[in-house]
Amino acid sequence: MTPHEFLDARMQLASRHRFRETSGYRSPISNFDVGGKSFSAHQYWLGQDVILGHGESLITFKESAARVGLLVLDEGDHLHVQPLDWKAG
């Protein structure tokens, strides 16, 4: 998935669900500063961290994301969104 395809998929997701983005693109330095993984999808314009809006279902959000080619990982205080086929490195 290209960064443009990722943006399109995120826009489709945003048209169906309420969420707030807490992190998008990160340079290698800023990724290091926040403790991100060495080959984080964020560094390639393919990662987004979000917090769901009030009343949104995590299960429904994950299903909608999968339909547009995105994987949602629950990281405790936020959700990480990236392409289903993302391979680090």
Contacts in CASP RR format, 6 or more apart in sequence:
PFRMAT RR
TARGET T0000
AUTHOR 0000-0000-0000
METHOD contacts of the structure
MODEL  1
MTPHEFLDARMQLASRHRFRETSGYRSPISNFDVGGKSFSAHQYWLGQDV
ILGHGESLITFKESAARVGLLVLDEGDHLHVQPLDWKAG
1 9 0 8 1.000
1 46 0 8 1.000
1 69 0 8 1.000
1 83 0 8 1.000
1 84 0 8 1.000
1 85 0 8 1.000
1 86 0 8 1.000
3 44 0 8 1.000
3 45 0 8 1.000
3 46 0 8 1.000
5 83 0 8 1.000
6 45 0 8 1.000
6 46 0 8 1.000
6 47 0 8 1.000
6 70 0 8 1.000
6 83 0 8 1.000
7 45 0 8 1.000
9 65 0 8 1.000
9 68 0 8 1.000
9 69 0 8 1.000
9 70 0 8 1.000
9 83 0 8 1.000
10 48 0 8 1.000
10 70 0 8 1.000
10 81 0 8 1.000
12 68 0 8 1.000
13 19 0 8 1.000
13 61 0 8 1.000
13 64 0 8 1.000
13 65 0 8 1.000
13 68 0 8 1.000
13 70 0 8 1.000
13 81 0 8 1.000
16 64 0 8 1.000
17 52 0 8 1.000
17 53 0 8 1.000
17 56 0 8 1.000
17 60 0 8 1.000
17 61 0 8 1.000
17 64 0 8 1.000
18 52 0 8 1.000
18 53 0 8 1.000
18 54 0 8 1.000
18 55 0 8 1.000
18 56 0 8 1.000
19 50 0 8 1.000
19 51 0 8 1.000
19 52 0 8 1.000
19 53 0 8 1.000
19 56 0 8 1.000
19 61 0 8 1.000
19 79 0 8 1.000
20 50 0 8 1.000
20 51 0 8 1.000
20 53 0 8 1.000
21 48 0 8 1.000
21 49 0 8 1.000
21 50 0 8 1.000
22 49 0 8 1.000
22 50 0 8 1.000
22 51 0 8 1.000
22 78 0 8 1.000
23 34 0 8 1.000
23 42 0 8 1.000
23 48 0 8 1.000
23 49 0 8 1.000
23 78 0 8 1.000
24 42 0 8 1.000
24 47 0 8 1.000
24 48 0 8 1.000
24 49 0 8 1.000
25 42 0 8 1.000
25 43 0 8 1.000
25 45 0 8 1.000
25 47 0 8 1.000
26 34 0 8 1.000
26 36 0 8 1.000
26 40 0 8 1.000
26 42 0 8 1.000
26 43 0 8 1.000
27 43 0 8 1.000
28 43 0 8 1.000
31 37 0 8 1.000
31 40 0 8 1.000
31 42 0 8 1.000
31 43 0 8 1.000
36 42 0 8 1.000
37 88 0 8 1.000
38 88 0 8 1.000
39 88 0 8 1.000
39 89 0 8 1.000
40 47 0 8 1.000
40 88 0 8 1.000
41 47 0 8 1.000
41 82 0 8 1.000
41 83 0 8 1.000
41 86 0 8 1.000
41 88 0 8 1.000
42 48 0 8 1.000
42 49 0 8 1.000
46 82 0 8 1.000
46 83 0 8 1.000
46 86 0 8 1.000
47 80 0 8 1.000
47 81 0 8 1.000
47 82 0 8 1.000
48 80 0 8 1.000
48 81 0 8 1.000
48 82 0 8 1.000
49 75 0 8 1.000
49 78 0 8 1.000
49 79 0 8 1.000
49 80 0 8 1.000
49 81 0 8 1.000
50 78 0 8 1.000
50 79 0 8 1.000
50 81 0 8 1.000
51 78 0 8 1.000
51 79 0 8 1.000
52 58 0 8 1.000
52 61 0 8 1.000
52 79 0 8 1.000
58 72 0 8 1.000
58 74 0 8 1.000
58 79 0 8 1.000
61 72 0 8 1.000
61 79 0 8 1.000
62 72 0 8 1.000
65 71 0 8 1.000
65 72 0 8 1.000
65 81 0 8 1.000
66 72 0 8 1.000
66 84 0 8 1.000
69 83 0 8 1.000
69 84 0 8 1.000
69 85 0 8 1.000
70 81 0 8 1.000
70 82 0 8 1.000
70 83 0 8 1.000
70 84 0 8 1.000
71 81 0 8 1.000
71 82 0 8 1.000
71 83 0 8 1.000
71 84 0 8 1.000
71 86 0 8 1.000
72 79 0 8 1.000
72 80 0 8 1.000
72 81 0 8 1.000
73 79 0 8 1.000
73 80 0 8 1.000
73 81 0 8 1.000
73 82 0 8 1.000
END
